[in-house]
Amino acid sequence: MPRTLLRRPSSLIPPSSPSCYLAKTLSTYSVAGLSHSSSSRRKVAPTKSFVPSHSIPLSCRSYLTDSLRAHQARKTKMAPQLDGYFKQVDAFADKFIDRLREAVAIPSVSADASRRPDVVRMGHYLADQLKKLGAEAELRELGKQPGTDLDLPPVVLGRYGRDKNKRTILVYGHYDVQPAEKSDGWDTEPFELTVQEDGRLCGRGSTDDKGPVLGWLNAIEAHQAAGIDFPVNLLMCFEGMEENGSEGLEELVMEEGKKFFADADAVCISDNYWLGTERPCLTYGLRGVNYYAIEVSGPGQDLHSGVFGGLAHEPMTDLVRLMSTLVTPSGEILIKGIAEQVAPVTAEEEGLYDGIAFTMETLHESLGSKTTIFEDKKKTLMARWRMPSLSLHGIEGAFYAPGAKTVIPAKVIGKFSIRTVPNMEIEKTNELVIKHLEDAFKTLGSKNTMKAYPVHCGNWWVASPKHWNFEAAAKATERVWGERPDFTREGGSIPITITFQEATGKNVLLLPMGSSTDGAHSINEKLDKKNYIEGTKLLGAYLHYVAEEPMN
């Protein structure tokens, strides 16, 4: 799930109140949970409504323990009908896995022009599924993909319920996926869902983002089958270009903010992941991203190094030296003025990282090595979430194929990005970066020409987890998983989050289904069975709690 919308810097609208930063939004919270989280993790004795494990489908038994089932089945003042809903989800587990199998079988790769008909087919599949469930569904066309003759995949706009006495929740997801071929190193066919003995549901798009999208449909069907009234009106926005820049979506969301989305009381996005594998989380912040290009050119055409080597200023040499001035091996950004924009870390905020369920071992597993810059959890999490980072991504125009080629490229383009955090400003950061590169180029004494510019930018986002939308999600998480969630931020960027916030004026919550080891974008992408089935329970439970949570 790429975390960048292709938004030109001049078109960006920065958040209206950068001061809503972490220290102010978490004054009564522990990032590992709320202040009373310890009591919510106690063992709960079985109740009369407890269902023994032998009545639960085989697909659920390996992880749905008796104590967790009893915890889910307990009677509460809020959301008293959830036990019936949970039982129905368990009963439909195999059916829901089959639905995911159908979706994974559609190779909806948005970045591959030859697969565009499959992406469109996936959009129609979702719309048809919604209509079968009695929901309203519309396929909103977006026109041509810029610079091509390809039609953009339609956005699926859905509505389930029009009860004026109920709250209305807007949910977002995407039905397109990353490219995948068996030859890339997959153990199984990527577009055939494989159910492993250890509970992994392997297939492209299983966790990113078809599983979570289908979770909303599963929730509707389980409510219907259980005879339980759906607690809210549900608005749905599912796009088919998230993995390829979300072309056209920002304009549609802004246009429909006061139209189709006008009734929304809050927004929920399920397109991210737990921090680890053991404790669920709710996400309240994302880093932004400014992506840059450095063009260096000189000769009129590529040159032979045996003829021209040592006679002409070489663009590649200039570019490599420029890129070396940006960041140190330990991650320190060398551009003056960047660090000065970052909101200072308060003592209160620093203490909030202590209780988060995260280990360096889990990070090493995800990284595939132990090459982390920091050795302790707190510094690592802060570097990932609330500090800026600069990464070098590649050089266009340079020789990169196997073998040896003694070419001097006439023009090369270096690419890098900065992940931004509060209180960094997009335009200010762009000015600092370009000035740094122009000043550095002057010191080279080169006769080549250099041009640096931002390619696309997306702002950072921070919400308040004290909002009733987050409170409802936290209670739902505790009900399903037996413990309060961690409150986390993410190092990636989802600019559409800000777009929904600006278009609707409502709080936006990130409610993940998958875990950190799912391998989204990688080979052998998977969604654990427990995360899919319990995640479906969570999405439905969230809607019950959000229907009742006081709007403080």
Secondary structure, DSSP 8 states (H G I E B T S, - for coil): --------GGG----S-TT--HHHHTTTEETTEETTGGGGGS-----TT---GGGS-HHHHTT--HHHHHHHHS--SSSTTHHHHHHHHHHTHHHHHHHHHHHHTS--BTT-GGGHHHHHHHHHHHHHHHHHTT-EEEEE---B-TTSS-B---EEEEEE---TTS-EEEEEEE--B----GGGT-SS-TTS-EE-TTSEEESTTIIIIIHHHHHHHHHHHHHHHHT----SEEEEEEES-GGGT-TTHHHHHHHHTTTTTTT-SEEEE---B-SSSSS-EEEEEE-EEEEEEEEEE-SSS-EEHHHHTTTS--HHHHHHHHHTTTB-TT--B-STTHHHHS----HHHHHTTTT----HHHHHHHHTSS--S-SSHHHHHHHHHTS-EEEEEEEETS--SSS---EE-SEEEEEEEEEE-TT--HHHHHHHHHHHHHHHHHTTT-SSEEEEEEEEEE--EE--TTSHHHHHHHHHHHHHHSS--EEEEESS--HHHHHHHHHH-S-EEE---B-TTS-TTSTT-EEEHHHHHHHHHHHHHHHHHHHHS---
